[in-house]
């Protein structure tokens, strides 16, 4: 992403991916907001500002 000139990486994750969400947070991703449910499961938008890594 940096090589392409991007400053932020974003992803979404759901409540069934608890281990992955913990990993994202350890890597520096911040939860931005809760999204609409996907297949009846809660989900969230995460972002990582590349200047902070």
N, C-alpha and C positions, 0 to 999 in steps of 0.2 A: 504494500500500500504506500509506504514512504517513497519507494522508487517511482511510483506513479504520481507523486505530489499530493497524496491524500494526507489529511491531518487527523482523521478519526476513522475507527473501525467500529461498526455497529452489528449487533446480532440480536436475535430473540431466543428465548428459552422458556420452557413451560415447567409446571410444577412437577411433572414426572421426571425431570432431569435435575434432581437435587444435587447430585454429585458434580455434574457439569457446571451448575451455577456456582458452586463453591470454588471450583477451579477457575472460572472466569473472574470471580472476585479476587482470588489470590493473585491472578495475573494483572490485576489493576482495572478490570472493567467495573464500571459503576452502573447501578440500576437507574435508568432514566424515568421510566413510568410503567405502570401496568397496562397491558394491551387488552383488547377484547379477547374473550375466551376462544380457544382453538380446540375443536372437538370436545367441548365441555370442560377443558382444563384451563386453569389460570396461566397466563403467560406475561412475560416482561420484556421490555426493550433494554438492552445494555449498550454502553459505548465505552470505547477506550480511546483517549486522546493520545496520539502517538508522540507528541512533544513531551509527555510525562514519563515515557518508558525509557 
